[in-house]
């Protein structure tokens, strides 16, 4: 890889790092605000999902703006919105303001990933584009590891407010680094207004592609957020506190890295469609094993494989999506399909809670995830081609 490629990888990879850092830190912050603000289960549910709601709108709006006015200024704007959001979060006096600020932060995070994906897709072609897109997604694992370090070494000592201020200043520093991003905006990319771009991605040429990619993103986010953000609490209640420890968090994050790197190697040699199907099947098997795990060792092993395949599949989707759209609506296409996925991110944790509330066991809940993955595989096989515009 060229030096330019390395620099671009690092600059764009920060989008996934901050996204993962934010999601992971929220999971550590929620128990603290639940106790200090005496939150109900319903309020906590809103707190856990409002960021994804912001990301739903942010992905569409900023995805289009990246097409309309340029990738680079939007990448700077979205990270600035994230940083300001975290500064404001540190002074929120109650849960209402916490929720409002989290929605604003979600707008920035939602815009980060589609625009970051678009920049990489604009700069590279063919197998190199696919490898680069999987590799930038691997920064998600580093974000989780960083969040674990902050949670257990900083938050536990000086509280969550100072911790989010630290992340805000990290974001501001990354903005300074992003000044060196190259611009890929062209006259072709800016020729549609929002309505025209929206109609184009749902036109007779692209509606099937948009729908199928949206379903795949829905399945992957539904499975990921449902399993990784909610079920650890259930496992703790069943007597497996290992899932709330620092070591577990780091292990699950490290397990993601070989999944990403193997996927990056494979997408340059065989079709992305085949690689994605392999990872989705691996996620099914790992989910079934995790749902049936009855010991700490079984939870650790199956959880590691689940991280390996689930996040690897996410990385392959990052590589798979951009090539289905031309430059003129690439940002909008990526934003719309990932926004459909955010519905899964919002609904997954809620569905788990509802199913557990009506008496579903953990294996039964995981069978729902397996069923969703089967639907994803069918959509992949019969609804999509391996395109590379």
N, C-alpha and C positions, 0 to 999 in steps of 0.2 A: 504494500500500500504506500502511496506517495505521502510525503510530509504533509501536503495540503489535505489529504484524506484524513490523516491522523488528527490534525488540528480541527477539522470540521467535525470529526467524530466526537472529540472532547467537548467542543462548544455546543453541539446539538444534543449530546448525551445528557447535558445538565437538565434538559426538559424532563426526561424520565426520572432522573435522580430527584428532582424537587417534587415531582408528582408522587413518587413512592415515599419520600421523606414526609410529605404532608399526610398521606393516608395512614402511614404507620404511626406517626406522632399522635394523630387524632385517636387512634385506638388506645394509646397510653394515657391521653388527656381525659378521655371520657369517664373512666372510673373516678378521677379526681374531682371533676365538676359535678358528677352525680352525687358525691358525698357532700361537697361544700355548698352546692345550691339545692340539695334535696330534690333531685329530679325524679320524675316518674318514668316508668318504662316507655310511655308514649313520647315524652319529651326527649328522652335519650334516643329514641328511634328517629325523631326529626333531626337531631344533631348529627346522627350517623349518615343520614341520607341527603341532607341539604347541599353538601358539597357536590355530590353527583348531579343534583338538580341544576346547580350552577354550571357544571361542566357540560351538561346537555345543551344548554343555550350557548355557552361559550364556544363550543366546538363548531357549531353552525355559523355563528356570527363572525368569529375571528377567522374561521376557515375561508369564508367568502371574502373578508377584508384582505386576507393574504393574497387572494387572486386579484382583487381590485386595486389595491394600492401598494402591494409589495410584501414579500415574506419578512425581510429584515426588520422593518419598523414594527410589524405586528409581534415578532418574537421579542422585541424589546418591551413593547407595551404589555404583553401578557405576563411577563415575569415581573414587571413593575407593579402590576395589579396584585399579583401574588404577594410581593414584598410589603406593599402598603396594607394589604389585608392582614398579614401577620402582625404588623406593627399595631394596627387597630385592635386586633384580637387580644393583645396583651393588656388592653385597658377596658375590655368589655366588663360592665358591672353586673350583668345578669344573663340568663340563658337566651332571652329574646334578642339582645344585641349580639350575643355569640352566634346565633343562628343567622342573623342578617349579614354579619361580617363573613361567616363561612360561605354564604352564597356568593358574595363578591369575590372571595378567594377562589371559589370554584369556577367562576367565569374565566379568571386568568388561567387556571390550570387546564380548563377545558379547551382553551385556545392554544395552549402550548403544544400539545402532542400532534394534532393535525397539521399545524404549521411546520413544526420540526420535521415531521414525516415528509411533508411536501418539499422542503428545502433539500433533503437528501435525495428524494426522487428526482428533483430537477437536475441535480449535479451528476448523477451516475446512471448508467444504463445496464441492462442485462444482469448477469450473475453478480457483478460488483455492487450494483444497487441493492440487490437482495441481501447480500452479506452485510453491507453497511447498515441497512435498516434493522436487521436482527441485532447487530452489534450495538447500535445506539439504544435499542430497547433493553440490552443487558445492564445498562446503568440503573435500571429499576432495582436490581439486587443491591447495588451499592447504596442506593437511597434507603433501603430497609436496614442495611447494616449500620449506616450512619444514624438512623432514627433510634436503633437499639442502643447505640453508644450514648447518644444524647439523653435518652430516657433513663438509662440505668446509672449514668455517671453525672449528669447535669440536673435533669428534672427531679430525680429522687432527692437531690440536695437543696436546690434553690427554687423549685417549683416550675410549673408549666409556662407561666407568663414570661419569665426571662428566657426560657428555652425557645419560645416562638419568636422572640425578639432576635435571638441569635440566628435563627433560620431566615428571618427577614433581611438581616445584614449580609448573610451568605448570598441571598438572591440579588441584592444590590451590587455586590461584587461581581456576580456572574453577568449582570447587565453591562458593566464596564468591559468585561471580556467579550461580550457579544457585539461590541462595536466593530470588531474585526470580521464579522460575518459577511460573506459575499452576497450580493443581491442577484436574484434570478428572475425578477419580475420583467415581463415583456408586454408589448402592446397587445399581443394575443391574450395574455393572461388577464388583462383588465377590461376586456370588451363587453362583459355582461354585468348588468346590475343584479341586485339580490334576487329579484323575482325571476329574471331570465335565467340566472344560474340555477336557481331552485328547479325551475321547469325543465332545464336541460338534464339535470341528473335524474329526473323522473320521466324523461321523454321516452318515446318508444324505443330509442336506441339503448338507453341505459337503465330503464326502470327495473328490469329483471336483475341486472347486476347489482344495483343499489339495494334492492330488497333482499337478495341472497347474502350479500356482504353484511347488511344490517343484521340479518338473522344470525349469522356466524358470530359477529361482534357481540350480539345479545347473549348468545350461548356462552361464549368465553367469559364475559364479564359477570354474567349470572352465576356461573360455576365458581369463578375465582372469589368474588366478594361474598357469596353465600357461604363458601367453605372456610375461607381464611379469616374473615373478619368476625363471624358470629359463632361458629361452632367451637372454637377454643374455650369459650365461656361454658358451653355445655359440657365439654370434656373435664373442665375443672370441677364442675358440680358432680361429675361421676367419679371423682377421686383421682384424676390425672393432672395434678398441678404443673407437671413438666411443661405443658404447652404455654404457660404464662411466664416462663423463665427466660433470662437473657440468652442462655445457651441454645434454647429451642429456636428463638427468633433468629439468631445468627446462623444456626445450622440450616434452617429453612431458606434463608437468603443465599447462603453459599451454595446450597443444592441447586439453586436456579442457574448459576453461572455455567456449569457444564451443559445444562439443557440449552441455553442460548448458544454456546460456542459450537456444540455439535450441530445445531440447526443452521448456524451461519456457514458451517462447512458443507452441510448437505445441500442447502439451497443453491449452491454454486455448481452442483454436480448432477442432481436429479430435479424433477419438476417440484415446484413449491406445493402444488396440489397434493402430490404423493407424500411429501414430508409433513405437511399439515395433517393429513389423514393419519399418519403413523403417530404423531404426537397426540391427536385427539383420542385414538384408541388407547395409547399409553395412559392418558388422563383418566379414561374410563376404568381401566384395570386398577390404577392407583387409588381412585376414589372409592371403588368397591372395597379394596384392602383397608383403606383408612377407616371406612365406615364400620368394618367388622373388627378393627383392632381392639384388643382387650388387655393390652399391657403397655407400659411405657416404651419398651423397646419396639413393639409393633407399631406404635404411634409414630415414633421417631423415624423408623425405616420407611413406612408407607407415606408419611408426611414429606420426607425428603424426595421420594419418587414423584409424589404429587406436585411438589414445587418444580421439580425438573421438567415434567411434561406440561403442566398448566402454563407456566410462564414461557416455556419454549414455544408453545402453540401461540401465545400472545405475540411473541416476537415474529413468528412466521406470518401471522395476520398483518402485522405492520409492514412486512415486505410484500405481502400478497395484494394489498388493497390499492396502492397508488397506480399501478400499471393498468388498472381497469378504466382510468379516466384520462382524457387529454389534458394538456397544460392549462387550457382555458378555464376548466372547472375542477381541477385536481383538488384544490383546497376545499372547495364546497363538497365534492364527492367524499373525501376522507372525513370531513367534519360531520356530514349527515349520517354516514354509516356508523361512525363511532358514537354519535349521539343516540342512535337506536340502541347501541350497546349499553349506553348509560342507563337506559330503562331497566336493563338486566341488573346493573350494579345497584340500582335503587331497590328493585323488587326482590333480588336474591336474599338479602338478610331478613327482609320482612316475611318472605314466604317460609323461611326456616323457622322463625319465631312462631308463625301461625301454625305450621305443621306440628311443631313440638307441643304447642298449646293444646292441640286436639288429640294428642296421644301418639304421634308418630315417634318411633324409635330412631336412633341415629342411623342404623342400617337402612331403614325405610326412607329417611330423608336423603341419604346418599343415593338411593335408587332413583330418586327424582332427578338428581344431577346426572346420573348415568343416562337416564331417558333423554334429557336435554342434549347431551353430547351425541347420542345416536341421531337425533334430529339434525344436529349440526353436520354430522358426517354425510347424511343423506342429501342435505342442501349443497354441501361441497361437491359431491360426486355428480349430482344431476342438475345443479343450477348454475355452475360457474365453470369458466374456462381459465386456463393459466395464461393470462394476457400480460403484455408488457409494453404499454404505450410510452 
